[in-house]
Amino acid sequence: MKTYSTKKKEISRNWLVVDAKDQVVGRVASAIAMFLTGKHKPTFSPNLDGGDFVVVLNADKVVFTGNKWEDKPYRRHTGFVGGLKTTMAKDMLKKNPTHILKAAVWGMLPKTNLARRQLMKLKLYTGHQ
């Protein structure tokens, strides 16, 4: 008996719409990451991008547990010496509300080129459209 390997042309993609209103960031991000990687499908293959497209509505209305709105930092680096910039979660919600959920999903994907392609299938929108 041979092990079945999914071919690239056999992959079918679906669209999933998620309403993130009043959802905890980590819990909704782990569910989104599972659908982006395709782990919910019986034809999952770790070397192929077999996941679905995910559309997230109300990405600006997610919630954190505990005191993370004041304590959770988002860090980026300018590339220059001493260029570490830190933004707290409550400021990030005002500045770029979709980045909170995108960063959480990105942290749950494997750090490969495949994950970068999977993240392009994530569509984030603020408010209900």
N, C-alpha and C positions, 0 to 999 in steps of 0.2 A: 504494500500500500504506500502510495506516494503522498507527500505533504503538498496540499494545494497552495499555490501562490497566486495572488490576485494580479492580474495584468492591468496596465494603465488604462487601456481602452474599456475595461469592464467596470470602471468606477462610475457610479452615478451619484450626483450631488443633489441634495435637497436644500430648501431654505427653511430656517427656523427663526421665528420671531419671539423675542424674549422681552417681557416688560420688567424692567429692573426697579420699578417704584417700590420703595420700602423694603428692598432686599439687602441682605448683608453682603458686602463687597466680596469677601473671600468665598462665600458659598455660591454666589451666582457666577463668579469667575471660574471656579472649578468645574461647574456644569458647562459653561461656555467652552472651556479648554477641552473637555471631553468630546464635545460635538465638533470642534475644529479639527481635532486629531483623528476623528473617526473611530474612537474606541467603543462607541455604542453599536457599531455594525459588526455582523459576524465575519465580514471580509476584511477586518482590520489587518493592516500590514505596517510595521513600524518604519519601513523604508519608502513608503508611498504616501502621497498626500490624498487620502481617501475621505477626508472629513467634509462636512457640510458648511454652507454659508450660514452665518448667524447675524441677524439684525437685532440690535438692542435699542429699545425705546426707553425714554426717561432715564438715560444714563446719569443725569445730573441729580437724580432723586435717590441714589443709593445711600445706605447708612453704614456706619461703622459701629462695632460694639465697643463698650468701654469708653475710654477717654482719648480715642485715636484722632479725633478731629483736631485736638490741640497738640497731641504728642507725636503723631506720625509724620516723619520728614520724607520728602521726595528730593533726591539728590541728583545733580547733573554736574558735569565738569566742562569748562570752556576749552580745555586743552592747554591753557597757560598755567604757569606756576602759581599756585595759590588760587586757582580758579574754581574751587568747589562752591557751587551755589546750592542753597537749601531752601525749599519751599515747604511750608507746613500744609497739611491736608485741607484745612479750612480755607487757606489762601488759594490752593490749587483748585478747589471747587469754584471759586469766583473767577480765576484766571483761565483755566482750561478744564472744564468739568468732565470731559470724556477721558482725559489722561489717567484719572484715578482707576477706572475700570480697565483701561487698556494696559496699564502697568501691571495690574493684578493678573490679568490673563497672560501677559507676556512672561511673567515669573513662573507660570505653571506649564509653559510649553518647553520642549527640549531646546537647548541653545545650539541650533543648527540652521542651515539654509532652508531646510524643510519647514522649520517653525516660522521662519520669516514669510514663507509663502502661505502658511496656514493663517498667520495673523492678518494677511491681506484680505482674507475672506470674512473678517470681522468688520461689521458696519455699525458704528455707534452714533446715536442721535440723542440730542437733548430735547426734552419735551415730547409730547405725543403728536405724531404727524399722520 
